[in-house]
Amino acid sequence: MLCYKVHKGKFGNVLAVADCDLIGKKIKFNELSILVNPRFYGETKATKEWLLNYVKDKWFLSVNLIGEEAVSFGVEANLIDKDKVLMLGKIPHAHCVLVF
């Protein structure tokens, strides 16, 4: 299950998606520590299939993904390149930004 949130901005929307089991957890890798904050990633639950359908006709300025299922969604939706995924220990993370 995925948790997501759309942040609406003046110049475009930001989509944040995380594996629900990571919400509220702190991920530590080397000297880096990331809180998978529910205020950013949201707590609205959705399946990967629902999100794939949801993003079909949407435009996002930025997409932030954390967790295996979230990154898998990003690859399937052609939002990110699987070769560009960062690993925070065993947790995949990807972020894309539209540049124009």
Secondary structure, 3 states (H helix, E strand, C coil): CEEEEEEECCCCEEEEEEEHHHCCCEEEECCEEEECCHHHHCCEEECHHHHHHHHCCCCCCEEEEECHHHHHHHHHCCCCCHHHCEEECCEEEEEEECCC
